[in-house]
Structures are given as structure tokens and as C-alpha cells.
Amino acid sequence: MQENFSPLSRRAFLRQAALTAGALLGAAAIAGCGGGGTQTTSTASGYAPNLSQFTPNYASEIALDHWPTLPVRVYFANDVTVIPKDGVPTQVNSLIRTGFDRWPAATGGVVGYVVVTDPAQADITITIKTIPDPVGLSETGKTSVRTGVGGELQLALMEIYVWPDITNAELTQGLLATATHEFGHALGIAGHSSGPGDEMYLLHEPGQDVLLSARDINTIKTLYYFLF
């Protein structure tokens, strides 16, 4: 699920998994990096994606939000280990980063991130929360973002959900899909693909991992066309 909490507008998108993006705030204390990338900047006034530059894509189906500076800075508010009912103890933060890493890997490191230890310096703040049970819910997480002029992302907060009765497949496979999908929202894909074969499609099975499609990759390239 992605929410826009701008004072001027509010958009909600439901999905089986969720993630968030955060505020662009200057220099940070680096704890580690995933994806890396050289810092680059765009100005909102000159932002004009060509929807046919990278195809196939679903850029026409979404709002074209973007971070003005990359790599984005990611902060984990907590460190969680979960024991699935049919598996072994698993470090959730590591799984989330593995999902995140798919975007920089697919873009040659161009669309990347770094992990920071100071929450005040974060672009993306992630909180892992335990819920009673996801059955009947439309989401296993939530993304809230704030945008400014020209669709520039300014602030985002992510929640990733786990639950006591979680299965090994839901944790080790479904959570990867959650992180990958929601980092797509965090990077600026403000909406969902209409194609079931895309990672950014609205719904996938909670215990199923879903890899990035060519349409996913071309859509993120469309958002950050000025870097390619």
C-alpha cells in the first residue's frame, strides 16, 4: 500500500506487500551501502520524461514521482529476527535489503541507495512491525510519501509487517517480493502496473517471490531518464 500524505493531495494504493521512501536531507553517516551509485541531481523545472524512450513500460499508468538526488538514504528504525513456524530464525532487515538491491542491480547501480545510522539524515525510513495476522487485510505493509514541485519526492515512511504464524515461504520469498515492490514505490513508481507479470502489479501471492520484469526496469529508467 502506498499513501501520499501531502497537504494538497492523498493517494492510496493497495497491495499484498508494502514499503516506503524518505526525506532528502543532506550528508549522512553511512552504516553500509546497497546498490551504491554516484550522487546525481535533477531540477524539477527541467524534469520531462519521454514515455517512449525505454520500452516496454507502464509509465503512462502511474504518477511520475522521483528523487532529485541519488543514491537515496535508507534508515532502519529497528532490527528484527523472525522464526517462521516451519523454518529457522531469519534476519528480516537483510531480506529487505536483498529485495532493495534488485533495483540498482537492474539499472547498473544507477538507481541506488545507501544505509545511514542517523534517522534525521534518512531519505527512506523503514519500520518492521508485528501484526496479529494478515488474513483479511489488503496489505502486508504500507508506504507513505510526500511530494513537492514537479513530483519530487521529499519524505517517505515505510512499514513492513510480519506476524506470529508466518510461514517460511511468506517470510523468505514473500518478504523479498514485498521489499522489491515497495522500494519501487519508494523510488517514485506512484501506482501499480496492470500487468500480472510485473513486480509492480497490484497483487501477488503472499508466499511468492516476484522478480523485476523488463517493464518494471524500463519504467524506473523512464522516471530517471536523465541518468541513462
MDAnalysis code that builds the backbone (N, CA, C; Angstrom):
import MDAnalysis as mda
import numpy as np

u = mda.Universe.empty(684, n_residues=228, atom_resindex=np.repeat(np.arange(228), 3), trajectory=True)
u.add_TopologyAttr("name", ["N", "CA", "C"] * 228)
u.add_TopologyAttr("resid", np.arange(1, 229))
u.add_TopologyAttr("resname", ["MET", "GLN", "GLU", "ASN", "PHE", "SER", "PRO", "LEU", "SER", "ARG", "ARG", "ALA", "PHE", "LEU", "ARG", "GLN", "ALA", "ALA", "LEU", "THR", "ALA", "GLY", "ALA", "LEU", "LEU", "GLY", "ALA", "ALA", "ALA", "ILE", "ALA", "GLY", "CYS", "GLY", "GLY", "GLY", "GLY", "THR", "GLN", "THR", "THR", "SER", "THR", "ALA", "SER", "GLY", "TYR", "ALA", "PRO", "ASN", "LEU", "SER", "GLN", "PHE", "THR", "PRO", "ASN", "TYR", "ALA", "SER", "GLU", "ILE", "ALA", "LEU", "ASP", "HIS", "TRP", "PRO", "THR", "LEU", "PRO", "VAL", "ARG", "VAL", "TYR", "PHE", "ALA", "ASN", "ASP", "VAL", "THR", "VAL", "ILE", "PRO", "LYS", "ASP", "GLY", "VAL", "PRO", "THR", "GLN", "VAL", "ASN", "SER", "LEU", "ILE", "ARG", "THR", "GLY", "PHE", "ASP", "ARG", "TRP", "PRO", "ALA", "ALA", "THR", "GLY", "GLY", "VAL", "VAL", "GLY", "TYR", "VAL", "VAL", "VAL", "THR", "ASP", "PRO", "ALA", "GLN", "ALA", "ASP", "ILE", "THR", "ILE", "THR", "ILE", "LYS", "THR", "ILE", "PRO", "ASP", "PRO", "VAL", "GLY", "LEU", "SER", "GLU", "THR", "GLY", "LYS", "THR", "SER", "VAL", "ARG", "THR", "GLY", "VAL", "GLY", "GLY", "GLU", "LEU", "GLN", "LEU", "ALA", "LEU", "MET", "GLU", "ILE", "TYR", "VAL", "TRP", "PRO", "ASP", "ILE", "THR", "ASN", "ALA", "GLU", "LEU", "THR", "GLN", "GLY", "LEU", "LEU", "ALA", "THR", "ALA", "THR", "HIS", "GLU", "PHE", "GLY", "HIS", "ALA", "LEU", "GLY", "ILE", "ALA", "GLY", "HIS", "SER", "SER", "GLY", "PRO", "GLY", "ASP", "GLU", "MET", "TYR", "LEU", "LEU", "HIS", "GLU", "PRO", "GLY", "GLN", "ASP", "VAL", "LEU", "LEU", "SER", "ALA", "ARG", "ASP", "ILE", "ASN", "THR", "ILE", "LYS", "THR", "LEU", "TYR", "TYR", "PHE", "LEU", "PHE"])
u.atoms.positions = np.array([
    [0.852, -1.196, 0.000],
    [0.000, 0.000, 0.000],
    [0.879, 1.233, 0.000],
    [0.524, 2.213, -0.783],
    [1.257, 3.463, -0.789],
    [0.287, 4.596, -0.512],
    [0.663, 5.485, 0.383],
    [-0.160, 6.638, 0.691],
    [0.630, 7.895, 0.396],
    [-0.045, 8.909, -0.107],
    [0.563, 10.219, -0.257],
    [-0.021, 11.110, 0.820],
    [0.830, 11.659, 1.705],
    [0.304, 12.464, 2.790],
    [0.614, 13.938, 2.601],
    [0.746, 14.351, 1.325],
    [0.910, 15.759, 1.014],
    [-0.300, 16.538, 1.514],
    [-0.096, 17.773, 2.019],
    [-1.235, 18.566, 2.465],
    [-2.241, 18.830, 1.355],
    [-1.797, 18.744, 0.088],
    [-2.660, 19.083, -1.030],
    [-3.361, 17.886, -1.650],
    [-2.839, 16.699, -1.430],
    [-3.463, 15.530, -2.066],
    [-3.181, 14.276, -1.258],
    [-3.993, 13.241, -1.521],
    [-3.817, 11.974, -0.827],
    [-4.164, 10.853, -1.790],
    [-3.242, 9.899, -1.978],
    [-3.481, 8.769, -2.869],
    [-3.204, 7.482, -2.120],
    [-4.078, 6.516, -2.267],
    [-3.897, 5.225, -1.593],
    [-3.826, 4.121, -2.633],
    [-2.860, 3.241, -2.495],
    [-2.713, 2.108, -3.392],
    [-2.574, 0.849, -2.539],
    [-3.473, -0.145, -2.773],
    [-3.468, -1.377, -2.008],
    [-2.638, -2.435, -2.718],
    [-1.935, -3.230, -1.932],
    [-1.100, -4.283, -2.484],
    [-0.754, -5.301, -1.423],
    [-0.374, -6.497, -1.809],
    [-0.095, -7.571, -0.868],
    [1.187, -7.325, -0.087],
    [1.968, -6.312, -0.448],
    [3.210, -6.043, 0.241],
    [3.523, -4.572, 0.119],
    [4.289, -4.009, 1.070],
    [4.491, -2.573, 1.031],
    [5.843, -2.125, 1.547],
    [6.212, -0.878, 1.153],
    [7.489, -0.331, 1.538],
    [7.467, 1.177, 1.499],
    [8.526, 1.901, 1.870],
    [8.466, 3.343, 1.805],
    [9.755, 4.025, 1.410],
    [9.593, 5.313, 1.055],
    [10.751, 6.139, 0.755],
    [10.784, 7.347, 1.668],
    [11.942, 8.003, 1.873],
    [12.060, 9.053, 2.862],
    [12.592, 10.378, 2.407],
    [12.976, 11.219, 3.341],
    [13.260, 12.615, 3.064],
    [14.693, 12.837, 2.625],
    [14.875, 13.764, 1.665],
    [16.203, 14.103, 1.197],
    [16.759, 15.212, 2.087],
    [17.834, 14.903, 2.872],
    [18.206, 15.827, 3.935],
    [19.703, 16.116, 4.043],
    [20.507, 15.935, 3.074],
    [21.911, 16.297, 3.183],
    [22.806, 15.156, 3.596],
    [24.015, 15.446, 4.078],
    [25.036, 14.439, 4.359],
    [24.605, 13.493, 5.455],
    [25.087, 12.236, 5.377],
    [24.666, 11.226, 6.337],
    [25.828, 10.388, 6.804],
    [25.648, 9.754, 7.980],
    [26.639, 8.805, 8.474],
    [26.327, 7.458, 7.865],
    [27.223, 6.932, 7.059],
    [26.962, 5.717, 6.308],
    [27.284, 4.493, 7.152],
    [26.276, 3.601, 7.287],
    [26.484, 2.359, 8.023],
    [26.837, 1.229, 7.076],
    [26.498, 1.393, 5.839],
    [26.733, 0.376, 4.826],
    [25.994, 0.802, 3.590],
    [26.209, 0.126, 2.483],
    [25.520, 0.566, 1.279],
    [24.969, -0.631, 0.541],
    [23.870, -0.401, -0.154],
    [23.284, -1.417, -1.006],
    [22.964, -0.773, -2.321],
    [23.661, -1.129, -3.368],
    [23.378, -0.545, -4.667],
    [24.311, 0.588, -5.004],
    [24.703, 1.378, -4.023],
    [25.655, 2.452, -4.262],
    [25.142, 3.475, -5.249],
    [26.014, 3.942, -6.132],
    [25.631, 4.929, -7.129],
    [26.286, 6.257, -6.861],
    [26.676, 6.938, -7.930],
    [27.271, 8.263, -7.815],
    [26.183, 9.287, -7.604],
    [26.415, 10.259, -6.712],
    [25.382, 11.254, -6.442],
    [25.114, 12.087, -7.673],
    [23.860, 12.182, -8.058],
    [23.444, 12.966, -9.204],
    [22.186, 13.720, -8.835],
    [21.948, 14.854, -9.499],
    [20.838, 15.720, -9.139],
    [20.075, 16.163, -10.374],
    [18.759, 16.285, -10.250],
    [17.925, 16.849, -11.311],
    [17.134, 18.006, -10.724],
    [16.715, 18.919, -11.550],
    [15.867, 20.012, -11.093],
    [14.451, 19.774, -11.569],
    [13.484, 20.083, -10.706],
    [12.083, 19.814, -11.035],
    [11.656, 20.557, -12.296],
    [12.165, 21.786, -12.489],
    [11.732, 22.597, -13.622],
    [12.115, 21.978, -14.953],
    [13.179, 21.154, -14.957],
    [13.620, 20.553, -16.199],
    [13.248, 19.100, -16.349],
    [12.362, 18.611, -15.484],
    [12.022, 17.196, -15.482],
    [10.958, 16.930, -16.536],
    [11.308, 16.149, -17.569],
    [10.377, 15.895, -18.670],
    [10.631, 14.520, -19.266],
    [10.155, 13.454, -18.617],
    [10.375, 12.102, -19.124],
    [9.721, 11.878, -20.485],
    [10.393, 11.123, -21.323],
    [9.853, 10.698, -22.608],
    [9.354, 9.270, -22.422],
    [8.042, 9.072, -22.458],
    [7.461, 7.775, -22.125],
    [7.799, 6.685, -23.139],
    [8.305, 7.070, -24.286],
    [8.647, 6.081, -25.307],
    [10.150, 5.862, -25.433],
    [10.937, 6.438, -24.525],
    [12.390, 6.286, -24.599],
    [12.834, 4.881, -24.217],
    [12.226, 4.335, -23.173],
    [12.551, 2.980, -22.715],
    [11.268, 2.146, -22.761],
    [11.220, 1.185, -23.631],
    [10.011, 0.378, -23.786],
    [10.368, -1.107, -23.819],
    [9.408, -1.981, -23.419],
    [8.048, -1.664, -22.955],
    [8.056, -1.165, -21.521],
    [7.086, -0.336, -21.168],
    [6.967, 0.163, -19.806],
    [5.498, 0.415, -19.487],
    [5.216, 0.811, -18.249],
    [3.857, 1.175, -17.860],
    [3.852, 2.576, -17.255],
    [4.765, 3.427, -17.731],
    [4.910, 4.776, -17.180],
    [3.636, 5.600, -17.338],
    [2.852, 5.310, -18.370],
    [1.621, 6.072, -18.583],
    [0.540, 5.723, -17.560],
    [0.744, 4.644, -16.801],
    [-0.255, 4.184, -15.833],
    [-0.020, 4.736, -14.432],
    [1.076, 5.447, -14.214],
    [1.455, 5.879, -12.872],
    [1.742, 7.370, -12.844],
    [1.847, 7.918, -11.641],
    [2.361, 9.273, -11.462],
    [3.884, 9.196, -11.503],
    [4.525, 10.155, -12.154],
    [5.973, 10.116, -12.362],
    [6.703, 10.881, -11.260],
    [6.734, 10.319, -10.060],
    [7.485, 10.908, -8.960],
    [8.944, 10.493, -9.064],
    [9.833, 11.259, -8.448],
    [11.256, 10.896, -8.481],
    [11.998, 11.652, -7.390],
    [13.117, 11.059, -6.956],
    [14.024, 11.743, -6.041],
    [14.930, 12.662, -6.853],
    [15.138, 13.902, -6.401],
    [16.015, 14.804, -7.142],
    [17.481, 14.431, -7.034],
    [17.839, 13.657, -5.991],
    [19.228, 13.262, -5.782],
    [19.312, 11.768, -5.474],
    [20.232, 11.095, -6.101],
    [20.508, 9.682, -5.850],
    [21.976, 9.518, -5.497],
    [22.369, 8.505, -4.706],
    [21.504, 7.468, -4.140],
    [20.652, 7.987, -2.985],
    [19.508, 7.334, -2.759],
    [18.672, 7.689, -1.625],
    [19.266, 7.089, -0.358],
    [18.949, 7.706, 0.761],
    [19.496, 7.277, 2.049],
    [18.435, 6.519, 2.838],
    [18.782, 5.329, 3.269],
    [17.841, 4.416, 3.921],
    [18.214, 4.228, 5.388],
    [17.214, 4.324, 6.252],
    [17.422, 4.113, 7.688],
    [16.453, 3.045, 8.183],
    [16.984, 2.052, 8.888],
    [16.155, 1.014, 9.509],
    [15.896, 1.406, 10.959],
    [14.633, 1.611, 11.306],
    [14.272, 2.036, 12.651],
    [14.442, 0.920, 13.675],
    [14.403, -0.341, 13.228],
    [14.593, -1.455, 14.152],
    [15.236, -2.623, 13.421],
    [15.751, -3.555, 14.212],
    [16.438, -4.736, 13.688],
    [15.678, -5.954, 14.193],
    [15.107, -6.738, 13.272],
    [14.169, -7.787, 13.669],
    [14.604, -9.144, 13.134],
    [14.550, -10.154, 13.988],
    [14.741, -11.542, 13.592],
    [13.441, -12.284, 13.851],
    [12.992, -13.047, 12.868],
    [11.721, -13.763, 12.959],
    [11.973, -15.260, 12.809],
    [11.254, -16.058, 13.599],
    [11.305, -17.510, 13.460],
    [9.993, -17.968, 12.828],
    [9.999, -18.325, 11.531],
    [8.759, -18.810, 10.917],
    [8.341, -20.138, 11.525],
    [7.058, -20.466, 11.430],
    [6.554, -21.671, 12.090],
    [7.130, -22.953, 11.488],
    [7.666, -22.862, 10.267],
    [8.231, -24.047, 9.628],
    [9.647, -23.794, 9.107],
    [10.369, -22.904, 9.813],
    [11.703, -22.580, 9.351],
    [12.639, -22.229, 10.485],
    [13.716, -21.541, 10.149],
    [14.749, -21.184, 11.120],
    [14.763, -19.673, 11.315],
    [15.400, -19.170, 12.394],
    [15.474, -17.725, 12.611],
    [16.047, -17.002, 11.405],
    [15.372, -15.928, 10.998],
    [15.751, -15.188, 9.791],
    [15.802, -13.701, 10.089],
    [16.875, -13.058, 9.680],
    [17.055, -11.627, 9.891],
    [16.274, -10.868, 8.817],
    [15.237, -10.160, 9.223],
    [14.326, -9.514, 8.289],
    [15.002, -8.367, 7.543],
    [15.814, -7.587, 8.238],
    [16.464, -6.440, 7.599],
    [17.309, -6.868, 6.410],
    [17.991, -7.992, 6.554],
    [18.822, -8.490, 5.464],
    [17.977, -8.879, 4.258],
    [16.830, -9.499, 4.501],
    [15.930, -9.848, 3.409],
    [15.428, -8.597, 2.690],
    [15.084, -7.587, 3.461],
    [14.609, -6.338, 2.870],
    [15.672, -5.738, 1.964],
    [16.907, -5.717, 2.423],
    [17.983, -5.150, 1.612],
    [18.220, -5.972, 0.350],
    [18.043, -7.276, 0.435],
    [18.182, -8.115, -0.756],
    [17.126, -7.726, -1.796],
    [15.908, -7.463, -1.327],
    [14.867, -7.001, -2.239],
    [15.181, -5.643, -2.822],
    [15.652, -4.732, -1.982],
    [16.036, -3.398, -2.460],
    [17.114, -3.487, -3.535],
    [18.081, -4.384, -3.305],
    [19.247, -4.468, -4.180],
    [18.900, -4.801, -5.620],
    [17.725, -5.339, -5.849],
    [17.354, -5.712, -7.214],
    [17.231, -4.502, -8.138],
    [16.827, -3.372, -7.600],
    [16.690, -2.178, -8.447],
    [18.045, -1.642, -8.903],
    [19.016, -1.415, -8.017],
    [20.329, -0.992, -8.509],
    [20.980, -2.037, -9.401],
    [20.770, -3.328, -9.093],
    [21.359, -4.366, -9.940],
    [20.786, -4.301, -11.354],
    [19.482, -4.012, -11.453],
    [18.823, -3.966, -12.755],
    [19.150, -2.702, -13.537],
    [19.658, -1.677, -12.839],
    [19.961, -0.414, -13.514],
    [21.462, -0.126, -13.552],
    [22.266, -1.143, -13.364],
    [23.709, -0.951, -13.403],
    [24.227, -0.072, -12.278],
    [23.525, -0.055, -11.144],
    [23.944, 0.750, -9.998],
    [23.525, 2.207, -10.085],
    [22.823, 2.581, -11.142],
    [22.436, 3.988, -11.331],
    [21.384, 4.406, -10.311],
    [20.346, 3.602, -10.139],
    [19.287, 3.904, -9.170],
    [19.614, 3.117, -7.905],
    [20.333, 3.753, -6.992],
    [20.859, 3.047, -5.830],
    [20.503, 3.689, -4.507],
    [21.042, 3.112, -3.440],
    [20.772, 3.606, -2.093],
    [21.975, 3.348, -1.195],
    [22.012, 4.055, -0.074],
    [22.976, 3.803, 0.986],
    [22.213, 3.712, 2.296],
    [22.738, 2.952, 3.244],
    [22.118, 2.823, 4.563],
    [22.803, 3.796, 5.512],
    [22.016, 4.551, 6.269],
    [22.546, 5.530, 7.213],
    [22.147, 5.155, 8.634],
    [22.901, 5.651, 9.605],
    [22.634, 5.361, 11.010],
    [21.919, 6.496, 11.738],
    [21.831, 7.655, 11.113],
    [21.176, 8.813, 11.716],
    [19.801, 8.990, 11.084],
    [18.714, 8.806, 11.849],
    [17.378, 8.924, 11.265],
    [17.083, 10.301, 10.698],
    [17.731, 11.333, 11.236],
    [17.497, 12.686, 10.749],
    [18.042, 12.895, 9.340],
    [18.933, 12.007, 8.915],
    [19.545, 12.143, 7.606],
    [18.938, 11.198, 6.570],
    [17.856, 10.511, 6.937],
    [17.313, 9.466, 6.071],
    [16.397, 10.006, 4.991],
    [16.490, 9.404, 3.821],
    [15.506, 9.584, 2.767],
    [14.401, 8.542, 2.914],
    [14.747, 7.369, 3.361],
    [13.796, 6.265, 3.490],
    [13.898, 5.714, 4.906],
    [12.812, 5.746, 5.644],
    [12.786, 5.171, 6.986],
    [11.903, 3.939, 6.973],
    [12.463, 2.808, 7.417],
    [11.759, 1.536, 7.386],
    [11.547, 1.042, 8.800],
    [10.318, 0.698, 9.129],
    [9.979, 0.108, 10.414],
    [9.341, -1.250, 10.188],
    [9.861, -2.271, 10.848],
    [9.295, -3.618, 10.766],
    [8.342, -3.785, 11.945],
    [7.090, -4.104, 11.657],
    [6.075, -4.205, 12.703],
    [5.464, -5.598, 12.734],
    [5.159, -6.062, 13.940],
    [4.471, -7.330, 14.108],
    [2.974, -7.069, 14.207],
    [2.197, -7.754, 13.372],
    [0.749, -7.637, 13.392],
    [0.165, -9.000, 13.798],
    [-1.087, -9.055, 14.258],
    [-1.654, -10.336, 14.693],
    [-1.724, -11.366, 13.573],
    [-2.214, -10.955, 12.397],
    [-2.398, -11.887, 11.283],
    [-2.808, -11.071, 10.064],
    [-2.229, -11.337, 8.890],
    [-2.586, -10.552, 7.697],
    [-3.845, -11.043, 6.994],
    [-4.416, -12.161, 7.406],
    [-5.590, -12.702, 6.739],
    [-6.723, -11.685, 6.790],
    [-7.296, -11.405, 5.636],
    [-8.382, -10.442, 5.560],
    [-7.906, -9.023, 5.306],
    [-6.606, -8.780, 5.438],
    [-6.064, -7.458, 5.151],
    [-5.719, -7.351, 3.676],
    [-5.639, -6.154, 3.189],
    [-5.288, -5.929, 1.790],
    [-3.806, -5.628, 1.639],
    [-3.052, -5.768, 2.701],
    [-1.657, -5.377, 2.641],
    [-0.837, -6.120, 3.674],
    [0.450, -6.227, 3.433],
    [1.379, -6.705, 4.452],
    [2.385, -5.618, 4.771],
    [2.008, -4.388, 4.494],
    [2.867, -3.251, 4.774],
    [2.229, -1.980, 4.259],
    [2.927, -0.869, 4.411],
    [2.372, 0.423, 4.000],
    [3.494, 1.382, 3.639],
    [3.241, 2.208, 2.622],
    [4.178, 3.245, 2.207],
    [3.493, 4.603, 2.238],
    [4.078, 5.556, 2.904],
    [3.570, 6.926, 2.892],
    [4.640, 7.830, 2.321],
    [4.276, 8.654, 1.336],
    [5.252, 9.542, 0.708],
    [4.716, 10.963, 0.630],
    [5.628, 11.904, 0.614],
    [5.284, 13.309, 0.399],
    [6.050, 13.799, -0.817],
    [5.334, 14.471, -1.707],
    [5.974, 15.004, -2.904],
    [5.861, 16.521, -2.933],
    [6.772, 17.141, -3.679],
    [6.779, 18.579, -3.831],
    [6.577, 18.974, -5.275],
    [7.151, 20.083, -5.660],
    [7.016, 20.627, -7.008],
    [7.574, 19.646, -8.033],
    [6.827, 19.463, -9.114],
    [7.307, 18.616, -10.193],
    [7.375, 17.149, -9.855],
    [6.665, 16.713, -8.799],
    [6.681, 15.311, -8.419],
    [7.943, 14.875, -7.707],
    [8.727, 15.838, -7.199],
    [9.941, 15.464, -6.475],
    [9.586, 14.886, -5.105],
    [10.092, 13.706, -4.820],
    [9.870, 13.076, -3.524],
    [10.627, 13.825, -2.439],
    [9.952, 14.046, -1.322],
    [10.546, 14.794, -0.215],
    [10.665, 13.963, 1.057],
    [9.714, 13.085, 1.295],
    [9.677, 12.344, 2.554],
    [8.880, 11.065, 2.374],
    [9.343, 9.977, 3.000],
    [8.574, 8.742, 2.968],
    [8.873, 7.892, 4.186],
    [7.873, 7.156, 4.628],
    [7.968, 6.274, 5.793],
    [7.431, 4.913, 5.396],
    [8.193, 3.867, 5.681],
    [7.787, 2.516, 5.294],
    [7.521, 1.638, 6.505],
    [6.482, 0.829, 6.404],
    [6.225, -0.225, 7.380],
    [6.204, -1.556, 6.640],
    [6.945, -2.533, 7.155],
    [6.909, -3.901, 6.652],
    [6.350, -4.765, 7.776],
    [5.366, -5.605, 7.477],
    [4.687, -6.372, 8.504],
    [5.132, -7.836, 8.528],
    [5.267, -8.364, 9.735],
    [5.457, -9.794, 9.964],
    [4.417, -10.199, 11.007],
    [4.207, -11.509, 11.178],
    [3.171, -11.965, 12.109],
    [3.590, -13.283, 12.741],
    [3.039, -13.624, 13.890],
    [3.486, -14.802, 14.635],
    [3.358, -16.114, 13.871],
    [2.339, -16.240, 13.025],
    [2.085, -17.502, 12.331],
    [2.673, -17.516, 10.921],
    [3.637, -16.658, 10.663],
    [4.204, -16.526, 9.324],
    [4.913, -17.819, 8.915],
    [4.757, -18.195, 7.647],
    [5.429, -19.392, 7.145],
    [6.800, -19.038, 6.592],
    [7.608, -20.052, 6.392],
    [8.933, -19.824, 5.836],
    [8.845, -19.217, 4.439],
    [7.895, -19.682, 3.617],
    [7.736, -19.136, 2.270],
    [7.286, -17.679, 2.312],
    [6.359, -17.362, 3.210],
    [5.891, -15.977, 3.326],
    [7.013, -15.056, 3.776],
    [7.898, -15.574, 4.623],
    [8.998, -14.757, 5.126],
    [10.134, -14.648, 4.118],
    [10.636, -15.765, 3.645],
    [11.849, -15.751, 2.820],
    [11.580, -15.462, 1.349],
    [10.369, -15.725, 0.878],
    [10.034, -15.433, -0.516],
    [9.105, -14.214, -0.626],
    [8.004, -14.250, 0.115],
    [7.054, -13.153, 0.044],
    [7.632, -11.829, 0.492],
    [8.468, -11.858, 1.529],
    [9.041, -10.608, 2.007],
    [10.012, -10.007, 0.996],
    [10.688, -10.855, 0.231],
    [11.548, -10.349, -0.843],
    [10.712, -9.595, -1.880],
    [9.568, -10.174, -2.237],
    [8.683, -9.500, -3.179],
    [8.161, -8.197, -2.587],
    [7.856, -8.214, -1.292],
    [7.406, -7.006, -0.599],
    [8.442, -5.897, -0.716],
    [9.668, -6.213, -0.366],
    [10.724, -5.211, -0.371],
    [10.993, -4.692, -1.779],
    [11.034, -5.590, -2.749],
    [11.282, -5.177, -4.131],
    [10.164, -4.274, -4.626],
    [8.932, -4.707, -4.421],
    [7.761, -3.939, -4.868],
    [7.714, -2.560, -4.219],
    [7.880, -2.541, -2.916],
    [7.701, -1.280, -2.225],
    [8.881, -0.328, -2.394],
    [10.055, -0.861, -2.652],
    [11.160, 0.039, -2.978],
    [10.894, 0.686, -4.334],
    [10.179, -0.014, -5.201],
    [9.737, 0.605, -6.449],
    [8.865, 1.815, -6.174],
    [7.925, 1.678, -5.210],
    [7.121, 2.836, -4.807],
    [8.020, 3.921, -4.219],
    [8.954, 3.521, -3.396],
    [9.838, 4.478, -2.741],
    [10.644, 5.270, -3.748],
    [11.004, 4.640, -4.841],
    [11.803, 5.294, -5.868],
    [10.979, 6.195, -6.775],
    [9.651, 6.100, -6.696],
    [8.823, 7.019, -7.462],
    [7.755, 6.402, -8.317],
    [7.627, 5.078, -8.320],
    [6.546, 4.440, -9.067],
    [5.276, 4.575, -8.235],
    [4.573, 5.675, -8.426],
    [3.408, 6.020, -7.601],
    [2.147, 5.432, -8.210],
    [1.982, 4.142, -8.056],
    [0.852, 3.440, -8.626],
    [1.242, 2.005, -8.900],
    [0.447, 1.313, -9.692],
    [0.694, -0.091, -9.965],
    [0.585, -0.394, -11.447],
    [1.311, -1.405, -11.853],
    [1.226, -1.902, -13.218],
    [-0.064, -2.699, -13.389],
    [-0.578, -2.708, -14.604],
    [-1.748, -3.517, -14.920],
    [-1.361, -4.909, -15.409],
    [-0.047, -5.183, -15.477],
    [0.423, -6.461, -15.987],
    [0.769, -7.439, -14.888],
    [0.107, -8.599, -14.818],
    [0.372, -9.589, -13.766],
    [1.814, -10.083, -13.747],
    [2.529, -9.967, -14.852],
    [3.915, -10.426, -14.894],
    [4.908, -9.440, -14.323],
    [4.457, -8.259, -13.946],
    [5.344, -7.229, -13.409],
    [5.414, -7.306, -11.890],
    [6.573, -7.003, -11.330],
    [6.712, -6.931, -9.871],
    [5.791, -5.859, -9.301],
    [5.579, -4.777, -10.029],
    [4.768, -3.676, -9.538],
    [3.280, -3.848, -9.851],
    [2.862, -5.056, -10.174],
    [1.445, -5.366, -10.313],
    [0.788, -5.236, -8.947],
    [-0.525, -5.011, -8.918],
    [-1.219, -4.727, -7.664],
    [-1.130, -5.863, -6.655],
    [-1.369, -7.107, -7.080],
    [-1.452, -8.217, -6.137],
    [-0.636, -9.413, -6.589],
    [0.059, -10.018, -5.649],
    [0.762, -11.277, -5.869],
    [0.510, -12.167, -4.661],
    [0.722, -13.454, -4.809],
    [0.565, -14.376, -3.695],
    [1.551, -14.020, -2.582],
    [1.117, -14.023, -1.310],
    [1.989, -13.575, -0.211],
    [3.226, -14.429, 0.004],
    [3.215, -15.688, -0.411],
    [4.382, -16.543, -0.240],
    [5.201, -16.701, -1.498],
    [4.962, -15.853, -2.483],
    [5.615, -15.961, -3.784],
    [6.583, -14.805, -3.998],
    [7.797, -15.116, -4.405],
    [8.744, -14.080, -4.797],
    [8.471, -13.703, -6.243],
    [8.643, -12.434, -6.561],
    [8.399, -11.944, -7.916],
    [9.587, -11.086, -8.336],
    [10.196, -11.422, -9.455],
    [11.364, -10.689, -9.938],
    [10.947, -9.502, -10.795],
    [11.851, -8.566, -10.972],
    [11.583, -7.411, -11.817],
    [11.459, -7.846, -13.274],
    [10.475, -7.287, -13.951],
    [10.285, -7.555, -15.375],
    [10.966, -6.462, -16.201],
    [11.025, -6.666, -17.492],
    [11.567, -5.638, -18.385],
    [10.744, -4.362, -18.281],
    [9.427, -4.513, -18.104],
    [8.570, -3.336, -17.974],
    [8.852, -2.576, -16.682],
    [9.105, -3.310, -15.587],
    [9.483, -2.657, -14.334],
    [10.768, -1.837, -14.526],
    [11.756, -2.464, -15.118],
    [13.070, -1.821, -15.287],
    [12.970, -0.615, -16.215],
    [12.234, -0.749, -17.309],
    [12.097, 0.376, -18.227],
    [11.284, 1.517, -17.635],
    [10.377, 1.186, -16.731],
    [9.601, 2.246, -16.084],
    [10.475, 3.052, -15.137],
    [11.328, 2.381, -14.353],
    [12.203, 3.137, -13.453],
    [13.227, 3.935, -14.247],
    [13.659, 3.413, -15.386],
    [14.558, 4.175, -16.255],
    [13.854, 5.403, -16.826],
    [12.562, 5.276, -17.104],
    [11.793, 6.415, -17.593],
    [11.747, 7.508, -16.533],
    [11.529, 7.124, -15.265],
    [11.493, 8.106, -14.183],
    [12.827, 8.818, -14.025],
    [13.922, 8.063, -14.206],
    [15.269, 8.623, -14.023],
    [16.016, 8.679, -15.347],
    [15.293, 9.089, -16.385],
    [15.848, 9.148, -17.741],
    [17.099, 10.006, -17.830],
    [17.198, 11.011, -16.956],
    [18.323, 11.941, -17.006],
    [19.635, 11.300, -16.536],
    [19.572, 10.055, -16.045],
    [20.775, 9.373, -15.597],
    [21.220, 8.298, -16.591],
    [20.424, 8.059, -17.644],
    [20.740, 6.975, -18.569],
    [21.065, 7.517, -19.959],
])
